[in-house]
Every structure is written in C-alpha cells, then in structure tokens.
Amino acid sequence: MRVLGTMAFVALCVVATEASAQNRNADSFAWSGRIAAGNTVRIRNLAGDINVERSGSRQVEVTGLKTYRRGDPADVRFEVVPEGGDVTICAIWYEGRCTDDGPKSGPKRDDDEDRNNDVSVTFTVKLPAGVKLEASGVSSNVTVTGATAGVSGNSVSGDVTLSDVSGDIRVNSVSGDVKVTGASTGAIHANSVSGDIEIGVDQLTGSGDLEFSTVSGDVDITLPANLDAVVRMSTVSGDLKSDFPMTMQGDTRRRNIEARIGSGGRVLKFNSVSGNVTLRRG
C-alpha cells in the first residue's frame, strides 16, 4: 500500500485533476467532467458524509477523502460508472460493485479485520446549475446547498439537510432528521422513521403533490401564505396543528383527516403513527 508523505501532497492530489481524470492513491480520489443540464450525477456512500455545493463553473467536480485510525484504506476504492448522459460515483468497501441504487459490498476478509476497519469517506461535490443530484449513504450525513434542478437525498442513520434548492425534492432518512430550508419546488416527498422532518418552502411552483411520512418523528412544514391545497392526514395518535384556515371535508375522525385550504388543488399528504404535524404559514 502506498503511504503519502505529507498532507500537502494529499491536498494537491485531491484538487489538481484534469477533466474526467481519476486519482487513485491510498487516501483520496478526484473526478471532474461536464454533465449536460437535465442529466444526473449520483453519489453513493456507505460510511462518511456527502457535502454538495453550487459550482461556479460548468464542470461537476467530485472529491473523496478517506479517513481512518486503525483501518486499511486499501479496503475502500472508488468507481465511476457513466451511463447515457448520467454519472454514478461510488465508494466501495472490499470487492463490491457500483450500481444505480448504490454500492454493493463484496465479501469481507474475516471478522477480526472487519472489526478493525473504521475507514470512512467524505465526498465533496461541486454541482453546476441545471444538473440533477442523487446523493445517498448509509452511515452518512447528506448536506446539499444551492442545487437548482432537483435533489434526491437519502441516508439510513444520518441527517439529510438541504438549503437554497429548487426543483423537485425527495428526501429520506431512517433514524436521522430531515431538514429543508429556502426551497423553491413543485413537489416534495419526505420520509423518516424516528427522525423529525422540518421543511421550509419559499415558493411553490407547478402543481405537484407534497407528501410527508413519519413513524415517531414530528413533521413541521412552512408553506407560502397563498397556499391552495387539499390536506389529507392519516395518523394513529398524532395531532395536526395548522396556521391556515381549513374547511373540513368528508371523514373528520381523529385518525383520518381530509380538509381544504383555499381553493384546493395540489395534495398535501401526511402519514404519521405517533408523530405530530404542524403546518405553518410563511
């Protein structure tokens, strides 16, 4: 295994790459290339954060940095899979493979080595305007700022945080929180099991539906004051509080609510087991 001499050399390897070039030293990775507007870059990780920010150029730039104390960085490699106009980039542990729905880990060498492997990967992505993003991890926090063409963010045990984004939004976490601020969007799908969901929408476009689902976490949604929507909520023990006047329709039982805000239109749907829902007027 090659050991890098200095941190300065690591930084140089991460940053100084030509378009579509890959750097495959022990600790770092870099890829850059042009992806046409409307196409998608997918980032897949198992352990470690994914951080995405707006690019000032027309190039997608992706860097990955391995960190570890006792693990072997050679157990983790990076793979780039182009398909059509899209690109999928994965961090892969052991002899796995990169697929559209995420990295598939291969067989581990033995249990003792697995317990000592604490290698994680931090991805940093610079995303040009017009390029769609799908970012997913397992033990990962996913943070996205400034995406303009729609975002899908997913984690199992980490938080998913989006700010100043536009386009359709799909965010999911199992045990982490989901938070979106400063959004301009036509459709949202947000799900969590035990984490809370907090969404702030500055502008609604189009007529897409807004759907939120949680088991034990609370849902707190802020929407524009001129909202027109049909509200549907299904819950076992959660409550609904709304700043918007609502006209109740059909079944008004505690566990199954349907109401209209304004003139109706798009569907605003909540599914909860024990979590409470708060609907705020922006």
C-alpha positions in Angstrom: 0.0 0.0 0.0 1.4 3.4 -0.9 1.7 5.8 2.0 1.5 9.5 1.2 4.3 11.6 2.6 2.6 14.9 3.6 -0.9 16.4 3.9 0.1 19.0 1.3 0.6 16.2 -1.2 -2.8 14.8 -0.3 -4.5 18.2 -0.9 -2.7 18.6 -4.2 -3.9 15.2 -5.4 -7.5 15.9 -4.5 -7.7 19.3 -6.2 -5.3 19.2 -9.2 -7.1 16.9 -11.7 -7.9 17.3 -15.3 -11.4 16.7 -16.7 -12.5 13.2 -16.4 -9.2 12.2 -14.7 -9.2 9.9 -11.7 -6.7 10.0 -8.9 -6.4 6.6 -7.2 -3.8 7.0 -4.4 -4.5 5.4 -1.0 -6.4 8.2 0.7 -8.0 10.4 -2.0 -10.0 10.5 -5.2 -10.9 13.2 -7.7 -13.1 13.3 -10.7 -14.4 16.1 -12.9 -16.3 16.3 -16.1 -19.2 18.1 -17.9 -22.7 16.7 -17.4 -25.4 18.3 -19.6 -28.3 20.1 -17.9 -31.2 17.8 -17.2 -28.9 14.8 -16.6 -28.0 13.4 -13.2 -24.9 12.9 -11.0 -25.3 10.1 -8.4 -23.1 9.9 -5.3 -23.2 6.7 -3.3 -21.5 6.1 0.1 -21.7 3.6 2.9 -19.8 5.4 5.7 -19.0 9.1 5.7 -20.6 12.4 4.8 -21.7 13.8 1.4 -21.4 17.5 1.0 -22.7 19.3 -2.1 -22.4 22.9 -3.1 -23.1 25.0 -6.2 -20.3 25.1 -8.7 -19.2 28.4 -10.3 -18.2 26.5 -13.5 -19.9 24.1 -15.9 -18.0 21.2 -14.6 -19.1 18.7 -12.0 -16.2 18.2 -9.5 -16.2 15.3 -7.1 -13.5 14.6 -4.5 -13.4 11.8 -1.9 -11.2 11.7 1.1 -10.7 8.6 3.3 -10.2 9.0 7.0 -9.3 6.2 9.4 -7.4 5.4 12.6 -6.8 1.7 12.5 -8.4 0.5 9.3 -6.8 -0.2 5.9 -7.7 2.4 3.3 -6.9 -0.2 0.6 -10.2 -1.9 1.6 -12.1 1.0 0.0 -12.0 2.0 -3.6 -13.8 4.5 -5.8 -15.7 3.7 -9.0 -17.1 5.9 -11.7 -19.9 4.5 -13.9 -21.2 6.6 -16.8 -24.5 5.7 -18.4 -26.0 7.7 -21.2 -25.6 11.3 -20.0 -25.6 10.4 -16.3 -22.7 9.5 -14.0 -22.7 7.4 -10.8 -19.8 7.6 -8.4 -19.5 5.1 -5.5 -17.2 4.4 -2.6 -17.0 0.7 -2.4 -15.8 -1.4 0.5 -14.0 -4.7 -0.3 -14.7 -6.3 -3.6 -18.1 -4.8 -4.3 -19.5 -3.1 -7.3 -21.2 0.2 -8.1 -24.8 0.2 -9.2 -27.5 2.8 -9.8 -29.1 2.1 -6.4 -25.9 2.2 -4.5 -22.6 0.4 -3.8 -22.8 -3.4 -3.2 -20.2 -4.5 -0.7 -18.2 -7.7 -1.5 -17.1 -10.4 0.9 -15.1 -9.3 3.9 -11.8 -11.0 4.6 -12.5 -12.1 8.2 -14.4 -10.9 11.3 -11.3 -9.6 13.1 -10.2 -7.4 10.2 -13.8 -6.2 9.7 -14.0 -5.0 13.4 -10.8 -3.1 12.9 -11.9 -1.3 9.7 -13.0 2.2 10.6 -12.4 3.7 7.2 -14.9 6.4 6.2 -15.1 8.5 3.0 -16.1 12.2 2.9 -17.4 13.2 -0.6 -17.4 16.9 -1.6 -19.3 17.7 -4.8 -19.4 21.0 -6.8 -22.7 20.9 -8.8 -23.3 23.2 -11.8 -26.7 24.8 -12.4 -29.2 22.5 -14.2 -27.7 19.2 -13.2 -29.8 16.9 -11.1 -28.5 15.3 -8.0 -29.0 11.9 -6.2 -26.9 11.5 -3.1 -27.3 8.5 -0.7 -25.4 7.0 2.2 -25.8 4.5 5.0 -23.9 6.0 8.0 -23.8 9.4 6.3 -25.0 12.9 6.7 -26.1 14.4 3.4 -25.8 18.2 3.1 -26.8 20.0 -0.2 -26.7 23.7 -0.8 -27.7 25.6 -4.0 -28.8 22.7 -6.2 -31.1 24.0 -9.0 -32.5 21.1 -10.9 -34.0 18.7 -8.3 -32.5 16.7 -5.4 -32.8 13.2 -4.1 -31.1 12.8 -0.7 -31.1 9.6 1.3 -29.5 8.3 4.5 -30.1 5.4 6.9 -28.5 6.7 10.1 -27.5 10.3 9.2 -29.3 13.6 8.8 -30.4 14.9 5.4 -30.1 18.8 5.1 -31.0 20.8 2.0 -30.8 24.6 1.7 -31.5 27.1 -1.1 -32.5 24.4 -3.5 -35.0 24.3 -6.4 -36.7 21.6 -8.4 -38.5 18.5 -7.2 -37.3 17.2 -3.8 -37.1 13.7 -2.4 -35.5 13.2 1.0 -35.4 10.1 3.2 -33.8 9.1 6.5 -34.5 6.2 8.9 -33.1 7.4 12.2 -31.8 10.9 11.2 -33.6 14.2 10.8 -34.7 15.7 7.5 -34.4 19.5 7.1 -35.1 21.6 4.0 -34.9 25.4 4.0 -35.2 28.1 1.3 -36.8 25.7 -1.2 -38.5 26.6 -4.5 -40.2 23.5 -5.6 -43.1 21.9 -7.3 -43.2 18.5 -5.5 -41.8 17.2 -2.2 -41.6 13.6 -0.9 -40.0 13.5 2.6 -39.9 10.4 4.8 -38.4 9.5 8.2 -38.9 6.7 10.7 -37.7 8.0 14.0 -36.3 11.4 13.0 -38.1 14.7 12.6 -39.0 16.4 9.3 -38.7 20.2 9.0 -39.4 21.8 5.7 -39.4 25.4 4.7 -40.7 26.3 1.2 -40.3 29.9 0.0 -42.0 29.3 -3.4 -44.3 26.6 -4.8 -44.2 26.1 -8.5 -46.3 23.8 -10.7 -49.0 21.6 -9.2 -47.1 18.6 -7.8 -48.1 16.9 -4.5 -46.4 17.4 -1.2 -46.1 14.1 0.8 -44.6 13.6 4.3 -44.4 10.4 6.2 -43.0 9.5 9.6 -43.5 6.9 12.3 -42.4 8.5 15.6 -40.9 11.8 14.4 -42.7 15.1 14.2 -43.4 17.0 11.0 -43.0 20.8 10.8 -43.9 22.4 7.5 -43.8 26.1 6.5 -45.5 26.9 3.2 -46.3 30.2 1.3 -49.3 32.2 2.6 -51.1 31.9 -0.7 -51.3 28.1 -0.4 -54.2 26.2 -2.1 -54.3 22.5 -1.3 -56.2 19.5 -0.3 -55.0 18.2 3.1 -55.1 14.5 3.8 -53.7 13.1 7.1 -53.7 9.6 8.4 -52.4 9.0 11.9 -52.7 6.7 14.9 -52.1 9.1 17.8 -50.5 12.2 16.3 -52.1 15.7 16.2 -52.4 18.3 13.4 -52.0 22.0 14.0 -52.4 24.5 11.2 -51.9 28.3 10.8 -54.0 28.0 7.7 -57.8 28.1 7.9 -59.1 24.7 6.8 -62.5 23.6 5.5 -63.1 20.0 6.8 -64.3 17.6 4.2 -65.6 14.0 4.4 -64.3 11.9 7.3 -63.2 14.1 10.2 -62.3 11.4 12.6 -59.0 11.9 14.6 -57.2 9.2 12.7 -58.2 10.2 9.2 -58.5 13.9 8.3 -59.4 15.5 4.9 -59.7 19.3 4.5 -59.3 22.1 2.0 -57.0 25.1 2.2 -58.0 28.0 0.0 -59.4 26.7 -3.3 -57.8 23.2 -3.0 -55.7 21.8 -5.8 -52.4 20.1 -5.1 -52.5 17.3 -2.4 -50.7 18.0 0.9 -50.5 14.5 2.4 -49.3 13.4 5.9 -48.9 9.9 7.2 -47.9 9.5 10.8 -48.1 6.9 13.5 -47.3 8.8 16.7 -45.6 12.0 15.4 -47.4 15.4 15.4 -47.8 17.6 12.3 -47.5 21.4 12.4 -48.4 23.4 9.3 -47.1 27.0 9.4 -47.9 29.9 7.1 -44.8 31.6 5.7 
